[in-house]
């Protein structure tokens, strides 16, 4: 399988972002977005998915965390899409449930080339630091659309907001890792009876 790595650079009047993702890494991360909770959760994403991820972001945090969080999700989604290429020979779908103390999250992924996002049950509490609960939803939604993956997340239960969000990021990482693993029985074929996956 070819190297599954991508670098995305995005510069707007609101943010400047450089992001590199290696799907076949070892869990190394160097994250600096200016948003402490987002740095923490992206580091967990890299470690639990065994992805190598570097992110440098500068945004208009004097306004709020919205633009930076959204654009990091956009860039990560684009990196996933580019790194997967034509998506030949991958398992394509996976689901994982991950506990974090009293919280439990379940994430299902389909890397079939169509972007769609569903979140069942709201995250309890206002958020984690300046990363509010709705921004977590928006981050995953933006990522799913840009990556062209179906992403369904369920916050099954939990009373601590940090634990709920941490469980979501860990579950997403593990589900994405499992779905993007090579399936030897497929060889170089596409994981679709249509013999086509939209990747452009």
VOVO-974336 format. One line per field, with one value per residue (C-alpha): residue in one letter; residue number from 1; x, y, z. Coordinates in nm, 3 decimals, padded with zeros to 5 digits. Example, Ala and Ser with C-alpha at 12.3 -4.5 7.8 and 13.67 -1.06 7.14 Angstrom:
2
residu: [A,S]
num: [1,2]
u: [01.230,01.367]
v: [-00.450,-00.106]
w: [00.780,00.714]
END
This chain:
200
residu: [X,X,X,X,X,X,X,X,X,X,X,X,X,X,X,X,X,X,X,X,X,X,X,X,X,X,X,X,X,X,X,X,X,X,X,X,X,X,X,X,X,X,X,X,X,X,X,X,X,X,X,X,X,X,X,X,X,X,X,X,X,X,X,X,X,X,X,X,X,X,X,X,X,X,X,X,X,X,X,X,X,X,X,X,X,X,X,X,X,X,X,X,X,X,X,X,X,X,X,X,X,X,X,X,X,X,X,X,X,X,X,X,X,X,X,X,X,X,X,X,X,X,X,X,X,X,X,X,X,X,X,X,X,X,X,X,X,X,X,X,X,X,X,X,X,X,X,X,X,X,X,X,X,X,X,X,X,X,X,X,X,X,X,X,X,X,X,X,X,X,X,X,X,X,X,X,X,X,X,X,X,X,X,X,X,X,X,X,X,X,X,X,X,X,X,X,X,X,X,X]
num: [1,2,3,4,5,6,7,8,9,10,11,12,13,14,15,16,17,18,19,20,21,22,23,24,25,26,27,28,29,30,31,32,33,34,35,36,37,38,39,40,41,42,43,44,45,46,47,48,49,50,51,52,53,54,55,56,57,58,59,60,61,62,63,64,65,66,67,68,69,70,71,72,73,74,75,76,77,78,79,80,81,82,83,84,85,86,87,88,89,90,91,92,93,94,95,96,97,98,99,100,101,102,103,104,105,106,107,108,109,110,111,112,113,114,115,116,117,118,119,120,121,122,123,124,125,126,127,128,129,130,131,132,133,134,135,136,137,138,139,140,141,142,143,144,145,146,147,148,149,150,151,152,153,154,155,156,157,158,159,160,161,162,163,164,165,166,167,168,169,170,171,172,173,174,175,176,177,178,179,180,181,182,183,184,185,186,187,188,189,190,191,192,193,194,195,196,197,198,199,200]
u: [00.000,00.126,00.222,-00.099,00.008,-00.119,-00.030,-00.295,-00.228,-00.513,-00.485,-00.783,-00.847,-00.961,-00.709,-00.371,-00.334,-00.075,-00.163,00.012,-00.146,00.007,-00.255,00.017,00.201,00.276,00.066,00.304,00.148,00.264,-00.043,-00.058,-00.393,-00.406,-00.706,-00.581,-00.872,-00.857,-00.481,-00.547,-00.821,-00.630,-00.328,-00.554,-00.692,-00.341,-00.233,-00.541,-00.565,-00.188,-00.181,00.106,-00.041,00.108,-00.110,-00.010,-00.300,-00.332,-00.683,-00.895,-00.928,-00.996,-01.340,-01.393,-01.278,-01.526,-01.323,-01.008,-01.192,-01.398,-01.098,-00.885,-01.171,-01.189,-00.815,-00.812,-01.103,-00.925,-00.608,-00.800,-00.956,-00.622,-00.435,-00.695,-00.662,-00.887,-00.962,-00.869,-00.821,-00.946,-01.201,-01.413,-01.643,-01.591,-01.750,-01.600,-01.733,-01.493,-01.549,-01.392,-01.475,-01.852,-01.890,-01.935,-01.922,-01.996,-01.869,-01.940,-01.749,-01.803,-01.522,-01.738,-01.689,-01.999,-01.987,-02.260,-02.273,-02.518,-02.486,-02.728,-02.774,-02.619,-02.298,-02.375,-02.251,-02.137,-01.806,-01.441,-01.272,-01.321,-01.416,-01.791,-02.011,-02.160,-01.811,-01.731,-02.036,-01.939,-01.579,-01.689,-01.955,-01.708,-01.449,-01.697,-01.810,-01.455,-01.325,-01.624,-01.703,-02.023,-01.969,-02.225,-02.147,-02.350,-02.283,-02.441,-02.408,-02.183,-02.200,-01.858,-01.824,-01.449,-01.494,-01.771,-01.566,-01.253,-01.445,-01.576,-01.229,-01.083,-01.371,-01.347,-00.972,-01.007,-01.299,-01.119,-00.804,-01.001,-01.197,-00.887,-00.681,-00.592,-00.810,-00.582,-00.873,-00.970,-00.630,-00.638,-01.014,-01.253,-01.467,-01.788,-02.014,-02.045,-01.673,-01.656,-01.596,-01.611,-01.275,-01.215]
v: [00.000,00.349,00.597,00.731,01.076,01.428,01.785,02.057,02.431,02.677,03.055,03.288,03.620,03.419,03.134,03.004,02.628,02.370,02.007,01.681,01.338,00.993,00.718,00.456,00.622,00.523,00.771,01.067,01.413,01.774,01.992,02.369,02.529,02.786,02.598,02.381,02.133,02.082,02.018,01.759,01.577,01.576,01.431,01.153,01.103,01.050,00.817,00.597,00.576,00.527,00.820,01.066,01.415,01.762,02.072,02.436,02.680,03.051,03.193,03.481,03.353,03.708,03.652,03.294,02.939,02.881,02.961,02.783,02.469,02.458,02.506,02.247,02.001,02.101,02.051,01.717,01.598,01.700,01.526,01.204,01.221,01.283,01.021,00.756,00.824,00.591,00.388,00.063,-00.241,-00.090,-00.244,00.071,00.037,-00.003,00.084,00.117,00.189,00.348,00.417,00.701,00.655,00.712,00.810,00.581,00.681,00.474,00.578,00.416,00.508,00.430,00.550,00.499,00.840,01.026,01.284,01.257,01.320,01.214,01.279,01.112,01.257,01.592,01.626,01.720,02.055,02.369,02.227,02.194,02.529,02.748,02.442,02.444,02.139,02.262,02.323,01.955,01.862,02.116,01.989,01.632,01.739,01.951,01.673,01.410,01.622,01.710,01.354,01.214,00.964,00.868,00.940,00.850,00.931,00.843,00.981,00.688,00.832,01.028,01.316,01.476,01.679,01.625,01.249,01.244,01.439,01.236,00.912,01.047,01.138,00.803,00.606,00.802,00.740,00.367,00.335,00.533,00.326,00.001,00.120,00.236,-00.078,-00.287,-00.592,-00.857,-01.046,-00.738,-00.691,-00.372,-00.378,-00.111,-00.200,-00.140,-00.338,-00.019,-00.049,00.324,00.552,00.929,01.067,01.383]
w: [00.000,-00.091,00.179,00.331,00.436,00.365,00.449,00.444,00.460,00.506,00.535,00.570,00.739,01.043,01.071,00.958,00.983,00.883,00.947,00.859,00.907,00.860,00.885,00.930,01.213,01.571,01.768,01.772,01.804,01.810,01.847,01.899,01.818,02.096,02.237,02.523,02.531,02.153,02.174,02.443,02.253,01.923,02.102,02.233,01.881,01.744,02.023,02.024,01.644,01.608,01.367,01.346,01.359,01.367,01.383,01.409,01.414,01.475,01.485,01.603,01.958,02.072,01.915,02.034,01.957,01.674,01.361,01.479,01.589,01.269,01.042,01.223,01.174,00.808,00.758,00.940,00.728,00.409,00.526,00.594,00.246,00.074,00.276,00.191,-00.182,-00.382,-00.066,-00.235,-00.016,00.311,00.544,00.505,00.810,01.183,01.512,01.859,02.207,02.455,02.826,03.021,03.388,03.413,03.045,02.745,02.377,02.066,01.722,01.384,01.067,00.698,00.470,00.162,00.001,00.122,00.400,00.663,01.035,01.305,01.677,01.915,02.263,02.355,02.552,02.911,03.034,02.854,02.730,02.830,02.883,02.575,02.368,02.414,02.362,02.034,01.894,01.955,01.746,01.479,01.470,01.398,01.149,00.950,00.959,00.835,00.541,00.435,00.481,00.290,00.560,00.737,01.105,01.370,01.731,02.037,02.382,02.560,02.908,03.141,03.385,03.333,03.013,02.981,03.013,02.752,02.497,02.567,02.514,02.180,02.048,02.157,02.005,01.680,01.662,01.713,01.472,01.201,01.249,01.218,00.913,00.726,00.790,00.483,00.426,00.268,00.113,-00.089,-00.243,-00.452,-00.504,-00.384,-00.081,-00.276,-00.508,-00.714,-00.796,-00.736,-00.438,-00.476,-00.359,-00.560]
END
